[in-house]
């Protein structure tokens, strides 16, 4: 069958159309293929996360613990990528798996943030955020922004928005952006986009009720306090060492002085006192002093009105202390280690069981909000293996 000449004749229009199709069809195919693969991936996650076991009802006073287990790692020439399993434990019941597997090449589960209403767990995968509904046990939203390697993030007090600090964690990257992301409308508002030689990534610690966001800048062995005032859209370096922040973001316990400690092989000193400051004004509101002993922070009450701490005897580094003396001091810590509660500007009261007080406070316990000793006690009480990590314990 011979086709009409008008169908087969090469014209300038047909040449132009063929050139356009040749140039753009691969890109169009790639785009729709990428969208389709993302949908397959999200559907696979949702399918894997459907747990036939219903979520246990939480009774008043019961703790809820979310923790992770490393299940695999994937090595590439650039880096190693972690794969984790997430559990939820209600009271003394058996733990339930809420996410069988999270993490792959290009998606490293670097941190987790629990919303104030305790309904959503945000998973920072570095290349994007995944929002996990703790009731349905499904990832219901993913957020992808600009730079994509390191992002500080935290929820607004009403859990409806995110403050996002978007900047790669690298000394050579000085470009940053600050956003507000509205989870209800899925819209992003840019607060600030700039470059700075002083900022090498900020962690978002707390979005306070007064719309001041508390941030910290890692500086090796310590961090520096920054704040972002949403009322004036201004970023401020407070030139203050970052410390232990209260759950409401109103006070912070900061190392203030040192005592000699020859049993500390690293520095020969230890913390001798803390100052309690307002992180915005830096006004000192109280102090924790060990009167020559080592002082250790334990926890701050959620409303910022009471602090738990401990003191312990030490060996002055001006005198010689061999291993046997330090060992003997450690073995006697049950008698030399003392626990205290102190209300702001109030009396110091000796206590016995600080874990019971933390439980009565209904404090959100994370590695950022309480001492290492508290997190260790939580793991011991739950009989978790050493490689399991507590993400949150709350009530």
C-alpha positions in Angstrom: 0.0 0.0 0.0 1.5 3.3 -1.1 1.0 6.1 1.4 0.0 9.6 0.1 3.0 11.8 -0.7 1.6 14.4 1.8 2.2 11.8 4.6 5.8 11.0 3.7 7.1 14.2 2.4 9.8 15.8 4.6 9.0 19.4 5.3 10.6 22.1 7.5 7.8 21.6 10.0 8.3 17.8 10.1 12.0 18.3 10.6 11.4 20.7 13.5 8.9 18.5 15.1 11.2 15.4 14.8 14.0 17.4 16.4 11.8 18.6 19.3 10.6 15.0 19.9 14.2 13.7 19.7 15.4 16.2 22.3 12.6 16.1 24.8 11.1 12.6 24.7 14.1 11.1 26.8 13.6 13.8 29.5 9.8 13.3 29.6 10.3 9.5 29.9 12.9 10.0 32.7 10.5 12.3 34.6 7.5 10.0 34.5 9.8 7.0 35.2 11.1 8.8 38.3 7.6 9.7 39.5 6.5 6.2 39.0 9.5 4.7 40.9 8.8 7.1 43.8 5.2 6.0 44.0 6.3 2.4 44.0 8.8 3.1 46.8 6.2 4.9 48.9 3.7 2.1 48.3 6.2 -0.5 49.3 7.0 1.4 52.5 3.3 1.7 53.3 2.8 -2.0 52.7 5.8 -3.0 54.8 4.6 -0.8 57.6 1.1 -2.3 57.9 1.3 -4.3 61.1 -1.5 -6.8 61.7 -1.1 -6.2 65.4 -3.3 -3.3 66.5 -1.6 -0.5 68.5 -1.9 -1.0 72.2 -4.1 1.4 74.2 -2.1 3.7 76.4 -3.2 3.9 80.0 -2.6 7.0 82.1 1.0 7.1 83.6 2.3 4.5 81.1 5.6 5.3 79.3 5.9 5.0 75.6 9.3 4.3 74.3 10.4 4.5 70.6 13.7 2.9 69.9 15.8 1.8 66.9 17.7 -1.3 66.0 20.5 -1.4 63.3 19.6 -4.2 60.9 22.0 -3.5 58.0 24.4 -1.1 56.4 25.1 -0.6 52.7 28.7 0.4 51.8 29.3 2.6 48.7 32.6 4.2 47.6 31.4 7.5 49.2 30.0 6.3 52.5 28.1 3.7 54.5 24.3 3.9 54.6 22.4 2.7 57.7 19.2 0.6 57.6 17.2 0.6 60.9 14.1 -1.0 62.4 11.9 1.0 64.7 10.0 -0.3 67.7 7.4 1.1 70.0 7.0 -0.1 73.6 3.9 0.8 75.7 4.4 0.3 79.4 5.4 -3.3 80.2 3.8 -4.8 77.1 5.7 -6.6 74.3 7.3 -4.2 71.8 5.7 -3.7 68.4 7.6 -3.1 65.2 6.3 0.1 63.7 8.8 0.4 60.8 10.4 -2.9 59.7 13.1 -1.1 57.6 14.0 2.5 57.0 17.1 3.7 55.2 18.9 2.9 51.9 21.5 4.3 49.6 20.7 8.0 49.3 18.5 8.0 52.4 20.3 7.9 55.7 18.1 8.0 58.9 20.3 10.5 60.6 17.8 11.8 63.2 14.2 11.6 64.5 11.9 14.4 65.8 8.6 13.7 67.7 5.8 16.2 67.2 4.6 18.0 70.4 1.2 16.3 70.0 3.0 12.9 69.9 1.2 11.9 66.7 4.0 12.2 64.2 7.6 11.0 64.0 9.7 13.0 61.5 12.5 11.0 60.1 15.4 13.0 58.7 16.7 10.9 55.7 19.2 13.7 54.7 17.9 13.8 51.1 14.3 14.3 52.4 12.0 14.3 55.4 9.6 11.4 55.9 6.6 12.0 58.2 5.4 8.9 60.0 1.9 8.7 61.5 2.3 6.8 64.8 -1.4 5.9 64.8 -1.7 4.4 61.3 2.0 3.4 61.3 2.5 4.7 57.8 4.6 7.4 56.2 2.0 9.9 55.0 4.2 12.7 53.6 7.7 13.3 52.3 9.3 16.7 51.9 12.2 17.4 49.6 14.0 20.8 49.7 17.0 22.4 48.1 20.4 21.6 49.4 19.9 18.0 50.6 22.6 16.7 52.9 22.1 18.1 56.3 19.0 19.7 57.6 18.0 20.9 61.1 14.3 20.7 61.7 11.7 20.9 64.5 7.9 21.2 64.9 6.0 24.3 65.9 4.3 24.1 69.3 0.9 23.2 67.6 2.6 20.5 65.5 1.3 22.1 62.3 4.4 23.6 60.9 8.2 22.9 60.6 11.1 25.3 61.0 13.8 24.0 58.7 17.4 25.0 58.5 18.7 23.8 55.1 22.4 23.6 54.7 25.0 20.9 53.9 27.2 19.8 56.8 30.4 20.8 55.1 33.0 23.4 55.8 33.1 24.5 52.2 29.3 25.1 52.0 28.4 28.5 53.3 25.0 28.8 51.7 22.0 28.3 53.8 18.2 28.8 53.8 15.7 29.0 56.6 12.1 27.9 55.9 8.7 27.5 57.5 6.9 24.5 56.0 3.1 24.4 56.6 2.1 20.8 56.9 -1.6 21.6 56.5 -1.3 23.3 53.1 2.0 21.8 52.0 3.5 25.2 51.3 7.0 26.5 52.0 7.8 30.0 53.0 11.4 31.2 52.7 12.5 33.2 55.7 16.2 33.8 54.8 18.6 32.7 52.1 22.2 33.8 52.5 25.9 32.9 52.8 28.0 33.2 55.9 31.6 32.3 56.9 30.5 31.9 60.5 27.8 29.3 60.1 28.6 25.6 59.3 25.1 24.1 59.8 22.7 24.6 62.7 20.6 22.1 64.6 17.1 23.1 65.4 16.5 22.4 69.1 13.2 24.0 70.0 10.4 26.2 68.6 9.1 28.0 71.7 5.6 29.3 72.3 6.8 32.9 71.8 8.0 32.0 68.2 11.7 32.1 69.1 13.5 29.1 67.7 16.5 27.8 69.7 19.4 26.5 67.6 22.9 25.1 68.2 26.0 25.1 66.1 28.3 22.0 66.6 31.9 23.1 67.2 33.7 19.8 67.9 33.6 19.1 71.7 30.9 21.7 72.3 28.1 23.6 70.6 27.3 27.4 70.4 23.8 28.8 71.1 22.0 30.6 68.3 18.3 31.8 68.1 16.0 32.7 65.2 13.4 35.2 66.2 10.3 34.6 63.9 8.7 37.8 65.2 11.5 39.9 63.7 12.9 37.4 61.1 16.3 37.7 62.6 19.1 35.2 63.3 21.4 35.9 66.3 24.6 34.3 67.5 24.4 34.5 71.3 28.2 33.7 71.7 27.3 31.3 74.5 28.1 27.7 74.9 25.0 25.5 74.4 23.8 23.5 77.3 20.9 21.3 78.5 17.7 22.9 77.4 14.3 22.6 79.2 11.4 21.0 77.3 9.7 24.4 77.0 12.9 26.1 75.9 12.8 28.7 78.7 16.0 27.8 80.7 19.3 26.1 79.9 21.9 24.6 82.2 25.4 25.6 81.0 28.8 24.5 82.4 30.2 27.4 84.5 33.3 26.2 86.3 35.7 23.3 86.6 37.2 21.3 89.5 40.5 19.4 89.5 40.0 15.7 89.0 43.0 13.5 88.5 40.8 10.5 87.8 39.7 12.2 84.6 42.5 11.0 82.3 41.2 13.1 79.4 41.5 16.6 80.9 42.4 16.3 84.6 39.3 18.4 85.4 35.5 18.0 85.6 32.5 20.2 85.9 32.3 22.0 89.2 29.2 24.1 88.7 26.4 25.0 86.2 24.8 28.3 85.6 21.1 28.3 84.7 20.3 30.9 82.1 17.5 32.3 80.0 18.7 31.2 76.4 17.3 34.4 74.8 18.4 37.1 77.3 21.3 35.1 78.8 20.2 36.3 82.2 21.5 34.0 84.9 18.5 32.8 87.0 20.3 30.3 89.3 23.4 28.1 89.8 24.2 24.5 90.7 27.4 24.3 92.8 29.1 21.2 94.0 31.2 23.1 96.6 34.4 21.5 95.3 32.8 18.3 94.1 32.0 17.2 90.6 28.5 18.3 89.5 26.5 16.3 87.0 23.3 17.5 85.3 20.4 14.9 85.2 17.2 16.6 84.0 15.0 19.7 83.9 11.3 19.7 84.7 9.2 20.3 81.5 8.1 23.7 82.8 11.7 24.7 83.6 11.0 25.3 87.3 13.0 22.4 88.8 16.4 20.7 88.1 17.8 17.3 89.1 21.6 17.0 89.5 24.2 15.0 91.4 27.5 15.6 93.1 30.4 13.2 93.6 33.8 13.3 95.4 36.9 13.6 93.4 40.7 13.5 93.8 42.3 16.9 93.4 44.8 16.7 90.5 47.3 18.7 92.6 47.8 15.5 94.5 49.0 12.2 93.0 46.2 9.7 92.2 47.2 6.3 91.0 44.8 3.8 89.5 44.0 2.1 92.8 42.8 5.4 94.3 40.5 6.1 91.4 39.2 2.6 91.4 38.5 2.8 95.1 36.7 6.1 94.6 34.6 4.6 91.8 33.7 1.6 94.0 32.5 3.9 96.7 30.3 5.9 94.5 27.2 4.5 96.1 28.2 6.4 99.2 29.9 9.4 97.6 27.4 10.0 94.8 24.5 12.2 96.0 21.4 13.2 94.1 19.5 16.4 94.6 16.4 18.3 93.4 16.5 22.1 93.2 13.7 24.5 92.3 14.7 27.7 90.6 15.8 30.2 93.3 14.7 27.6 95.8 16.1 25.0 98.3 18.3 22.0 97.4 16.6 18.8 98.5 18.4 15.4 98.7 16.6 12.7 96.8 16.9 8.9 96.3 15.3 7.9 93.0 15.6 10.5 90.3 14.0 8.1 87.7 10.7 8.2 89.7 10.7 12.0 89.7 11.3 12.1 86.0 8.4 9.7 85.6 6.2 11.9 87.7 7.2 14.9 85.6 6.1 13.0 82.5 9.3 14.3 80.9 10.2 13.6 77.2 13.5 11.8 77.6 15.9 12.0 74.6 19.7 12.1 74.4 19.4 15.9 74.0 17.1 16.6 77.0 18.5 14.4 79.8 21.8 13.0 81.0 23.6 10.0 79.6 22.9 8.3 82.9 19.1 8.6 82.4 19.2 7.2 78.9 21.4 4.3 80.2 18.9 3.6 83.0 16.0 3.5 80.5 17.9 1.0 78.4 18.7 -1.1 81.4 15.1 -1.1 82.6 13.9 -2.2 79.2 16.7 -4.8 78.8 17.7 -3.5 75.5 20.9 -4.5 73.7 23.9 -2.1 73.6 23.4 -1.4 69.8 19.7 -0.4 70.3 19.2 3.4 70.6 16.4 5.1 72.5 14.8 7.8 70.3 12.1 9.0 72.7 10.5 8.0 76.0 7.4 10.0 76.9 4.2 9.7 78.9 
